[in-house]
Amino acid sequence: MVPGEIYHVFNRGISLQPIFFDRRDYRRLFNAMVYYQNCDPPMKLSLFLTSSQENRKRFIKEIRARGNFLVEIITYCYMLNHLHFLLRQIAEGGISTFMSNLTNSYTRYLNVKGKRNGPFFQGRFKAVRIESNEQLLHVSRYIHLNPLTSLVVGDISELEKYEYSSFPEYLSKAKENCCQKEIILDQFRSMEAYRKFVLDQADYQRKLEIIKHLVQE
């Protein structure tokens, strides 16, 4: 993978088994994601995880000022048994290091929590290079529609509040922000225009998912 390029990165649980079991798991992965995007974090992960929301916001502000990233997070979405990211690689090998640190840390957390040993993820992550601006916008929309497409949420109002995705951040509805969303939003005349761009595709993408399931069954 090439520094400066953007990739759609995804991974899933072994045999499509869940990788999240409660709300705390989602929060753990979010915080680890923010932490591990940095080449040289200014504090230990254990301290970051136990920090207040205000301290985490200060941490994010500090690391953005330093600009010492492995990757920039453009969009993300956590589902019951898989993960999606749009990542720009900054450092050489940044995406591989970021994903390895993130999934290994999270696997250790789940093993300690569940008093077990063994992997949770289905091998190495997959990464698809974004080769055009059209593809970039389409993949951002695809990732943000994932909870609706997969019937995790029932309607658009729930999708806009789905807290395990960057979509609420794009709509200025998130409590904590971590994405370099300007890469996407600067291409639209307003935040509402991006919202419309995403949601106008919702029915079509859901129909495609239903058809895929029917064919596979």
C-alpha positions as CSV (number, residue, x, y, z in Angstrom):
1,M,0.0,0.0,0.0
2,V,1.2,3.5,-0.9
3,P,1.5,6.5,1.4
4,G,-0.9,9.2,0.5
5,E,-3.4,6.8,-1.1
6,I,-6.9,6.0,0.2
7,Y,-8.1,2.4,0.8
8,H,-11.4,0.8,1.7
9,V,-10.3,-1.6,4.5
10,F,-12.5,-4.2,6.0
11,N,-12.3,-7.3,8.2
12,R,-14.9,-9.7,9.7
13,G,-15.3,-12.3,12.4
14,I,-14.3,-15.9,11.9
15,S,-17.2,-17.7,10.0
16,L,-19.2,-14.4,10.3
17,Q,-19.3,-14.9,14.1
18,P,-19.9,-11.7,16.2
19,I,-17.0,-9.6,17.3
20,F,-19.2,-7.3,19.4
21,F,-21.2,-8.5,22.4
22,D,-22.3,-5.4,24.2
23,R,-22.0,-1.6,24.1
24,R,-18.7,-1.6,26.0
25,D,-17.1,-3.6,23.2
26,Y,-18.0,-0.9,20.6
27,R,-16.6,1.8,22.8
28,R,-13.4,-0.1,23.4
29,L,-12.8,-0.5,19.7
30,F,-13.6,3.1,19.0
31,N,-11.1,4.4,21.6
32,A,-8.5,1.9,20.4
33,M,-9.1,3.1,16.8
34,V,-8.4,6.7,17.8
35,Y,-5.4,5.8,19.8
36,Y,-3.7,3.5,17.3
37,Q,-3.9,5.8,14.3
38,N,-0.8,7.6,15.8
39,C,2.8,6.7,15.2
40,D,3.9,7.7,18.7
41,P,0.9,8.3,21.1
42,P,1.7,10.7,23.9
43,M,0.2,8.4,26.6
44,K,-0.3,4.7,27.1
45,L,-3.4,3.0,25.8
46,S,-4.5,2.0,29.4
47,L,-4.4,5.7,30.4
48,F,-6.2,6.8,27.3
49,L,-9.0,4.2,27.8
50,T,-9.6,5.4,31.4
51,S,-9.5,9.1,30.6
52,S,-12.6,11.3,30.7
53,Q,-14.2,12.3,27.5
54,E,-12.7,15.8,27.8
55,N,-9.2,14.4,28.2
56,R,-9.7,12.2,25.1
57,K,-10.8,15.3,23.2
58,R,-7.6,17.1,24.3
59,F,-5.6,14.0,23.2
60,I,-7.2,14.1,19.8
61,K,-6.6,17.8,19.4
62,E,-2.9,17.3,20.5
63,I,-2.3,14.5,18.0
64,R,-3.9,16.4,15.2
65,A,-1.6,19.3,15.9
66,R,1.4,17.0,15.9
67,G,0.2,15.3,12.7
68,N,2.2,12.2,13.4
69,F,-0.2,9.7,12.0
70,L,0.0,6.1,10.7
71,V,-3.3,6.7,8.9
72,E,-6.1,9.3,8.6
73,I,-9.5,7.9,9.3
74,I,-12.0,9.2,6.8
75,T,-15.0,7.0,7.5
76,Y,-15.7,4.0,9.6
77,C,-18.6,1.6,10.6
78,Y,-18.7,-1.2,13.1
79,M,-21.3,-3.9,12.5
80,L,-22.0,-7.0,14.7
81,N,-19.5,-9.2,12.8
82,H,-17.5,-6.9,10.6
83,L,-15.7,-3.6,10.3
84,H,-15.3,-1.0,7.5
85,F,-12.9,1.9,7.2
86,L,-11.9,4.4,4.6
87,L,-8.2,5.1,5.5
88,R,-5.6,7.3,4.0
89,Q,-2.2,5.8,4.5
90,I,0.3,8.4,5.9
91,A,3.3,6.5,7.1
92,E,5.0,3.7,5.1
93,G,3.2,0.5,6.2
94,G,0.7,2.6,8.2
95,I,-2.4,0.7,7.4
96,S,-0.9,-2.7,8.1
97,T,0.5,-1.4,11.4
98,F,-2.8,0.3,12.4
99,M,-4.9,-2.7,11.6
100,S,-2.6,-5.1,13.3
101,N,-2.4,-3.0,16.5
102,L,-6.1,-2.5,16.5
103,T,-7.3,-6.0,15.9
104,N,-4.6,-7.6,18.2
105,S,-5.4,-5.2,21.0
106,Y,-9.2,-5.8,20.6
107,T,-8.7,-9.6,20.4
108,R,-6.7,-9.5,23.7
109,Y,-9.5,-7.5,25.3
110,L,-12.2,-10.0,24.2
111,N,-10.1,-13.0,25.3
112,V,-9.5,-11.5,28.8
113,K,-13.1,-10.5,29.1
114,G,-14.4,-13.9,27.9
115,K,-11.7,-15.9,29.7
116,R,-10.7,-17.6,26.5
117,N,-7.9,-17.8,24.0
118,G,-7.8,-17.6,20.2
119,P,-8.5,-15.4,17.3
120,F,-11.8,-13.5,16.6
121,F,-11.0,-12.1,13.1
122,Q,-11.0,-14.0,9.8
123,G,-7.3,-13.6,9.0
124,R,-5.7,-10.6,7.6
125,F,-7.8,-7.5,6.7
126,K,-8.7,-6.8,3.1
127,A,-7.8,-3.5,1.4
128,V,-9.1,-2.0,-1.9
129,R,-7.3,1.0,-3.3
130,I,-9.5,4.0,-4.1
131,E,-8.7,4.9,-7.7
132,S,-11.1,7.8,-8.4
133,N,-13.0,10.5,-6.7
134,E,-16.3,8.9,-7.8
135,Q,-15.2,5.6,-6.1
136,L,-14.2,7.5,-2.9
137,L,-17.7,9.1,-2.6
138,H,-19.5,5.9,-3.5
139,V,-17.5,3.9,-0.8
140,S,-18.1,6.5,1.8
141,R,-21.9,6.3,1.1
142,Y,-21.7,2.5,1.1
143,I,-20.0,2.4,4.5
144,H,-22.5,4.9,6.0
145,L,-25.5,3.0,4.7
146,N,-24.2,-0.4,6.0
147,P,-26.4,-0.5,9.2
148,L,-29.5,0.2,7.1
149,T,-28.6,-2.1,4.3
150,S,-28.0,-5.0,6.8
151,L,-31.2,-4.3,8.7
152,V,-29.3,-3.4,11.9
153,V,-31.4,-0.3,12.0
154,G,-34.9,0.0,10.7
155,D,-35.1,3.4,9.1
156,I,-33.2,6.6,8.2
157,S,-33.8,8.3,11.5
158,E,-32.1,5.4,13.3
159,L,-29.2,5.4,10.8
160,E,-28.5,9.1,11.5
161,K,-28.2,8.2,15.2
162,Y,-26.2,4.9,14.8
163,E,-23.3,5.7,17.1
164,Y,-21.0,3.0,15.8
165,S,-20.4,4.7,12.5
166,S,-18.9,8.0,11.4
167,F,-22.2,9.1,9.8
168,P,-23.4,11.0,12.9
169,E,-20.1,12.8,12.9
170,Y,-20.6,13.8,9.3
171,L,-24.0,15.3,10.3
172,S,-22.5,17.0,13.4
173,K,-24.5,14.7,15.8
174,A,-21.6,12.8,17.4
175,K,-20.3,13.3,20.9
176,E,-16.7,12.6,19.8
177,N,-15.1,13.3,16.5
178,C,-12.1,11.6,15.0
179,C,-12.5,11.6,11.2
180,Q,-10.8,13.7,8.5
181,K,-14.3,14.3,7.0
182,E,-13.3,17.4,5.1
183,I,-11.9,15.1,2.4
184,I,-15.6,14.1,1.6
185,L,-17.6,17.1,2.9
186,D,-15.6,19.7,1.0
187,Q,-17.0,18.3,-2.2
188,F,-20.5,19.2,-1.2
189,R,-22.1,22.6,-0.9
190,S,-23.4,21.7,2.6
191,M,-23.6,19.0,5.2
192,E,-27.3,18.5,4.2
193,A,-26.2,17.9,0.6
194,Y,-24.0,15.0,1.7
195,R,-26.8,13.6,3.8
196,K,-29.0,13.7,0.7
197,F,-26.3,12.1,-1.4
198,V,-26.1,9.2,1.1
199,L,-29.8,8.7,1.8
200,D,-30.9,8.9,-1.9
201,Q,-29.2,5.6,-2.4
202,A,-30.6,3.9,0.7
203,D,-33.5,2.0,-0.9
204,Y,-31.4,0.8,-3.9
205,Q,-28.6,-0.5,-1.7
206,R,-31.0,-2.3,0.6
207,K,-32.6,-4.0,-2.4
208,L,-29.3,-5.1,-3.6
209,E,-28.5,-6.6,-0.2
210,I,-31.8,-8.5,-0.2
211,I,-31.2,-9.8,-3.7
212,K,-27.7,-11.0,-2.7
213,H,-29.1,-12.9,0.3
214,L,-31.8,-14.5,-1.8
215,V,-29.2,-15.7,-4.4
216,Q,-26.9,-17.0,-1.7
217,E,-29.7,-18.9,0.0
